[in-house]
Amino acid sequence: MFHPWGRLRARPDLEVFWRQLRGARSGATDGAEVIVLRPSLSQVQRRCTLAHELAHVEMGHVDGCSSSEERQATLMAARWLVHIEDLLDALRWADELQEVAECLWVDEPTLLARLDGLTDVERARIVALNEELEHTC
């Protein structure tokens, strides 16, 4: 399982600050030295937001980012946090999107980003799983 706090520990050049952010933003980064997280986030939200901000840093997004760069960071973080094998296991028993997210210890937006960013091979594996589950019911 990807551990964003472990990834952060490997980056002594980055400092995390807990601050209120304007609007609905959960986190922010300058892309080089600072990550800011909203203090009221749940543990799962902190995990997902930190992974997202670390993705911006690792991709070299500095001084703000375009909507394309935002999508890139979202997908990278979702891929880090949700491995396909874990997703397939969660889909075997969970009936609701929220249940799948809880099983994977991510928030729903991160799960949706991962689902939107499935490769063709990953999508085929999910289709095959659905067909398998339909035949066992």
KELUM-139920 format. One line per 10 residues: number of its first residue (from 0); their letters; for each residue x, y, z of N, C-alpha, C, O. Coordinates in steps of 0.001 Angstrom, whole numbers, always signed. Layout:
N
NUM) a) X,Y,Z,X,Y,Z,X,Y,Z,X,Y,Z  ...
END
This chain:
137
0) mfhpwgrlra) +845,-1181,+0,+0,+0,+0,+890,+1244,+0,+1867,+1331,+744  +532,+2190,-842,+1265,+3451,-915,+1059,+4241,+374,-58,+4354,+877  +2138,+4777,+889,+2088,+5534,+2141,+2615,+6950,+1869,+3827,+7160,+1848  +1712,+7927,+1661,+2182,+9277,+1332,+3037,+9916,+2418,+3920,+10718,+2115  +2789,+9572,+3680,+3601,+10151,+4750,+5018,+9589,+4680,+5975,+10301,+4982  +5165,+8342,+4291,+6491,+7762,+4075,+7198,+8439,+2914,+8395,+8714,+2988  +6466,+8709,+1846,+7037,+9410,+694,+7480,+10813,+1113,+8523,+11299,+674  +6682,+11457,+1961,+7042,+12781,+2452,+8315,+12728,+3294,+9172,+13604,+3177  +8443,+11699,+4146,+9653,+11566,+4972,+10910,+11445,+4117,+11991,+11864,+4531  +10767,+10878,+2936,+11904,+10728,+2026,+12239,+12046,+1322,+13198,+12110,+552
10) rpdlevfwrq) +11463,+13085,+1579,+11671,+14391,+957,+11905,+15452,+2036,+11010,+16249,+2319  +13108,+15470,+2646,+13362,+16453,+3698,+13332,+17895,+3196,+13309,+18831,+3995  +13334,+18075,+1891,+13264,+19410,+1308,+11851,+19982,+1338,+11660,+21166,+1059  +10855,+19157,+1673,+9470,+19611,+1731,+9021,+19811,+3173,+9363,+19035,+4065  +8257,+20858,+3372,+7700,+21143,+4691,+6185,+21228,+4588,+5657,+21838,+3658  +5487,+20621,+5533,+4025,+20639,+5549,+3545,+21646,+6584,+4040,+21690,+7710  +2578,+22446,+6180,+1930,+23405,+7069,+437,+23096,+7092,-149,+22709,+6081  -161,+23274,+8256,-1600,+23074,+8429,-2237,+24448,+8508,-2037,+25177,+9480  -3009,+24807,+7478,-3611,+26141,+7398,-4981,+26040,+6721,-5234,+25152,+5907  -5841,+26968,+7082,-7105,+27094,+6360,-6799,+27613,+4959,-5956,+28492,+4782
20) lrgarsgatd) -7481,+27070,+3986,-7312,+27496,+2606,-8613,+28122,+2123,-9693,+27784,+2606  -8502,+29027,+1174,-9698,+29681,+641,-10529,+28698,-174,-9998,+27806,-836  -11818,+28880,-113,-12719,+28048,-895,-12751,+26619,-387,-12605,+26358,+807  -12946,+25706,-1318,-13087,+24289,-967,-11770,+23538,-1081,-11752,+22312,-976  -10683,+24239,-1291,-9394,+23559,-1464,-8986,+22811,-205,-9128,+23305,+913  -8473,+21600,-421,-8008,+20767,+691,-6510,+20878,+901,-6013,+20664,+2006  -5789,+21216,-168,-4346,+21304,-88,-3795,+22200,-1172,-4498,+22596,-2102  -2510,+22510,-1029,-1816,+23359,-2011,-321,+23097,-1884,+154,+22594,-866  +401,+23445,-2929,+1853,+23349,-2891,+2460,+24396,-3799,+1838,+24838,-4766  +3686,+24788,-3476,+4435,+25646,-4394,+5218,+24800,-5389,+5861,+25324,-6299
30) gaevivlrps) +5154,+23471,-5203,+5815,+22551,-6111,+7280,+22312,-5811,+7941,+21544,-6510  +7792,+22961,-4780,+9231,+22844,-4515,+9578,+22642,-3047,+10403,+21791,-2713  +8946,+23427,-2161,+9362,+23402,-758,+8227,+23240,+238,+8453,+22791,+1362  +7012,+23596,-154,+5913,+23709,+805,+4675,+22953,+315,+4298,+23029,-854  +4060,+22227,+1241,+2730,+21653,+1046,+1869,+22166,+2186,+2276,+22135,+3348  +677,+22638,+1849,-262,+23136,+2851,-1485,+22225,+2830,-2036,+21930,+1769  -1899,+21786,+4012,-3080,+20941,+4147,-4079,+21611,+5077,-3701,+22220,+6078  -5351,+21493,+4739,-6414,+22034,+5585,-6479,+21185,+6858,-6550,+19960,+6759  -6458,+21787,+8039,-6432,+21011,+9286,-7696,+20211,+9570,-7644,+19254,+10343  -8816,+20566,+8981,-10074,+19883,+9291,-10296,+18612,+8466,-11356,+17995,+8574
40) lsqvqrrctl) -9328,+18211,+7651,-9490,+17016,+6827,-9518,+15753,+7683,-8848,+15672,+8712  -10296,+14780,+7248,-10274,+13464,+7897,-8952,+12782,+7568,-8201,+13257,+6716  -8672,+11690,+8228,-7429,+10961,+7973,-7355,+10495,+6518,-6304,+10595,+5884  -8460,+9989,+5997,-8492,+9539,+4604,-8280,+10726,+3660,-7526,+10622,+2693  -8930,+11829,+3933,-8754,+13017,+3095,-7315,+13532,+3156,-6769,+13978,+2147  -6707,+13470,+4333,-5303,+13890,+4454,-4413,+13012,+3587,-3524,+13504,+2893  -4661,+11712,+3633,-3875,+10760,+2849,-3991,+11063,+1351,-2987,+11103,+640  -5205,+11273,+886,-5436,+11530,-534,-4898,+12897,-960,-4291,+13030,-2022  -5124,+13895,-132,-4662,+15240,-465,-3147,+15308,-462,-2562,+15919,-1357  -2496,+14700,+517,-1040,+14699,+543,-484,+13994,-689,+472,+14479,-1294
50) ahelahvemg) -1058,+12869,-1067,-600,+12164,-2273,-750,+13061,-3500,+136,+13105,-4354  -1856,+13765,-3584,-2089,+14670,-4708,-1040,+15780,-4764,-493,+16073,-5827  -768,+16390,-3622,+212,+17487,-3588,+1622,+16963,-3870,+2412,+17641,-4526  +1942,+15763,-3379,+3237,+15148,-3686,+3359,+14863,-5183,+4445,+14989,-5749  +2265,+14485,-5821,+2284,+14257,-7267,+2634,+15550,-7997,+3420,+15536,-8944  +2049,+16676,-7555,+2409,+17965,-8161,+3910,+18212,-8038,+4558,+18622,-9002  +4458,+17964,-6854,+5886,+18192,-6621,+6714,+17294,-7537,+7631,+17762,-8210  +6388,+16014,-7557,+7173,+15072,-8357,+7064,+15335,-9847,+7972,+14990,-10604  +5966,+15940,-10281,+5796,+16258,-11697,+6387,+17623,-12056,+6404,+18012,-13224  +6872,+18344,-11043,+7496,+19637,-11308,+6516,+20770,-11563,+6860,+21752,-12220
60) hvdgcsssee) +5299,+20641,-11051,+4307,+21704,-11214,+4587,+22803,-10190,+4331,+22611,-9001  +5095,+23923,-10619,+5425,+25023,-9702,+4617,+26266,-10056,+4193,+26456,-11196  +4422,+27097,-9053,+3724,+28378,-9233,+2349,+28207,-9858,+2026,+28843,-10862  +1549,+27349,-9259,+219,+27092,-9785,+289,+26051,-10886,+1371,+25602,-11264  -875,+25671,-11400,-859,+24666,-12456,-2084,+24829,-13342,-3089,+25422,-12950  -1971,+24294,-14529,-3081,+24318,-15476,-4086,+23230,-15116,-3815,+22380,-14267  -5228,+23262,-15756,-6218,+22206,-15501,-5684,+20856,-15969,-6005,+19829,-15372  -4886,+20842,-17009,-4265,+19593,-17471,-3291,+19056,-16432,-3281,+17855,-16160  -2478,+19920,-15852,-1541,+19493,-14806,-2290,+19023,-13561,-1859,+18090,-12883  -3406,+19673,-13269,-4224,+19255,-12121,-4735,+17835,-12341,-4686,+17011,-11427
70) rqatlmaarw) -5224,+17543,-13546,-5698,+16193,-13868,-4560,+15185,-13792,-4757,+14072,-13305  -3375,+15555,-14266,-2218,+14660,-14209,-1885,+14295,-12767,-1649,+13128,-12455  -1865,+15292,-11891,-1551,+15048,-10483,-2640,+14193,-9826,-2340,+13309,-9025  -3882,+14455,-10163,-4994,+13676,-9615,-4864,+12217,-10019,-5031,+11327,-9185  -4571,+11962,-11283,-4447,+10583,-11760,-3235,+9889,-11142,-3319,+8723,-10757  -2105,+10602,-11045,-911,+9993,-10443,-1187,+9601,-8997,-853,+8491,-8580  -1786,+10493,-8239,-2093,+10204,-6842,-3065,+9028,-6741,-2891,+8152,-5894  -4079,+9003,-7594,-5055,+7911,-7566,-4387,+6578,-7898,-4712,+5559,-7289  -3468,+6571,-8844,-2751,+5341,-9188,-1856,+4880,-8035,-1759,+3683,-7762  -1211,+5819,-7368,-392,+5467,-6210,-1253,+4820,-5124,-880,+3802,-4542
80) lvhiedllda) -2397,+5425,-4867,-3228,+5037,-3733,-4097,+3806,-3983,-4442,+3098,-3037  -4455,+3540,-5238,-5368,+2446,-5553,-4721,+1528,-6585,-4759,+1804,-7784  -4133,+446,-6116,-3572,-550,-7022,-4704,-1381,-7598,-5707,-1623,-6927  -4550,-1809,-8814,-5623,-2530,-9501,-6028,-3798,-8756,-7215,-4119,-8700  -5078,-4522,-8186,-5433,-5752,-7459,-6321,-5440,-6258,-7278,-6163,-5980  -6001,-4367,-5554,-6817,-3959,-4405,-8205,-3516,-4861,-9205,-3813,-4208  -8258,-2808,-5978,-9543,-2373,-6519,-10408,-3578,-6888,-11597,-3614,-6571  -9814,-4555,-7553,-10562,-5761,-7923,-11077,-6488,-6684,-12218,-6950,-6668  -10255,-6593,-5655,-10700,-7242,-4413,-11881,-6492,-3796,-12850,-7110,-3356  -11799,-5165,-3763,-12885,-4377,-3174,-14164,-4514,-3987,-15258,-4568,-3426
90) lrwadelqev) -14029,-4569,-5299,-15209,-4688,-6158,-15892,-6043,-6025,-17065,-6182,-6373  -15176,-7034,-5528,-15765,-8371,-5358,-16891,-8375,-4325,-17849,-9137,-4456  -16784,-7542,-3316,-17781,-7616,-2253,-18568,-6333,-2037,-19672,-6389,-1496  -18047,-5185,-2435,-18720,-3912,-2147,-19814,-3631,-3170,-19637,-3861,-4366  -20934,-3137,-2687,-22071,-2820,-3558,-22133,-1345,-3931,-22678,-981,-4974  -21586,-521,-3095,-21680,+933,-3279,-20293,+1532,-3459,-19302,+998,-2962  -20239,+2645,-4176,-18977,+3340,-4408,-18306,+3726,-3085,-17090,+3603,-2937  -19110,+4192,-2134,-18568,+4576,-830,-17921,+3392,-127,-16880,+3544,+512  -18526,+2218,-237,-17941,+1007,+363,-16588,+674,-273,-15638,+310,+420  -16517,+801,-1583,-15253,+534,-2283,-14197,+1517,-1798,-13072,+1120,-1495
100) aeclwvdept) -14550,+2792,-1723,-13609,+3816,-1267,-13135,+3527,+160,-11942,+3624,+445  -14046,+3179,+1042,-13672,+2880,+2430,-12728,+1690,+2501,-11758,+1708,+3258  -13006,+667,+1722,-12158,-527,+1703,-10736,-174,+1256,-9759,-729,+1760  -10639,+745,+313,-9337,+1132,-241,-8673,+2263,+533,-7548,+2653,+220  -9343,+2780,+1517,-8884,+3882,+2357,-8555,+5124,+1544,-7509,+5754,+1707  -9517,+5456,+639,-9430,+6680,-153,-10786,+7372,-107,-11785,+6776,+296  -10812,+8635,-522,-12079,+9339,-623,-12702,+9047,-1995,-12030,+8549,-2898  -13974,+9360,-2135,-14672,+9063,-3381,-14072,+9784,-4588,-13954,+9165,-5646  -13684,+11065,-4485,-13074,+11707,-5658,-11804,+10988,-6143,-11558,+10908,-7346  -11009,+10473,-5216,-9804,+9742,-5619,-10182,+8429,-6295,-9586,+8053,-7304
110) llarldgltd) -11162,+7739,-5747,-11625,+6499,-6373,-12174,+6772,-7775,-11870,+6036,-8714  -12971,+7813,-7916,-13520,+8155,-9233,-12414,+8506,-10226,-12492,+8138,-11398  -11388,+9214,-9764,-10263,+9541,-10637,-9552,+8272,-11095,-9147,+8157,-12252  -9405,+7325,-10176,-8743,+6059,-10535,-9573,+5298,-11557,-9035,+4752,-12521  -10888,+5261,-11346,-11766,+4577,-12290,-11762,+5265,-13654,-11764,+4592,-14685  -11756,+6584,-13668,-11714,+7329,-14928,-10400,+7117,-15672,-10351,+7206,-16899  -9334,+6836,-14922,-8015,+6694,-15523,-7575,+5260,-15760,-6390,+5002,-15971  -8519,+4321,-15726,-8156,+2925,-15954,-7551,+2746,-17347,-7990,+3365,-18316  -6549,+1897,-17423,-6014,+1521,-18733,-6984,+549,-19380,-7895,+48,-18721  -6799,+282,-20652,-7658,-682,-21345,-7560,-2064,-20702,-8564,-2763,-20565
120) verarivaln) -6355,-2451,-20312,-6151,-3759,-19676,-6862,-3805,-18327,-7516,-4797,-18007  -6742,-2742,-17535,-7413,-2702,-16230,-8927,-2736,-16398,-9630,-3428,-15660  -9418,-1984,-17372,-10869,-1965,-17624,-11358,-3363,-18014,-12421,-3799,-17572  -10586,-4054,-18833,-10951,-5419,-19242,-10982,-6356,-18038,-11827,-7249,-17975  -10083,-6168,-17095,-10073,-7006,-15890,-11322,-6770,-15049,-11865,-7711,-14469  -11776,-5538,-14980,-12994,-5228,-14215,-14215,-5807,-14920,-15109,-6346,-14269  -14259,-5699,-16236,-15363,-6293,-16992,-15394,-7805,-16766,-16459,-8382,-16544  -14224,-8441,-16824,-14149,-9895,-16601,-14614,-10248,-15194,-15311,-11245,-15005  -14237,-9445,-14209,-14688,-9686,-12836,-16202,-9576,-12747,-16845,-10421,-12125  -16782,-8547,-13357,-18238,-8385,-13331,-18942,-9590,-13969,-19957,-10067,-13460
130) eelehtc) -18393,-10071,-15078,-18992,-11242,-15735,-18881,-12475,-14831,-19819,-13265,-14729  -17728,-12628,-14180,-17543,-13750,-13242,-18557,-13674,-12106,-19170,-14680,-11748  -18732,-12486,-11541,-19649,-12322,-10415,-21104,-12547,-10837,-21899,-13074,-10059  -21453,-12153,-12055,-22812,-12371,-12536,-23120,-13858,-12683,-24251,-14290,-12460  -22110,-14634,-13057,-22318,-16064,-13251,-22361,-16832,-11921,-22865,-17955,-11881  -21855,-16262,-10863,-21854,-16958,-9579,-23083,-16631,-8747,-23322,-17274,-7725  -23859,-15653,-9162,-25062,-15270,-8390,-26237,-16139,-8702,-27315,-15946,-8139
END
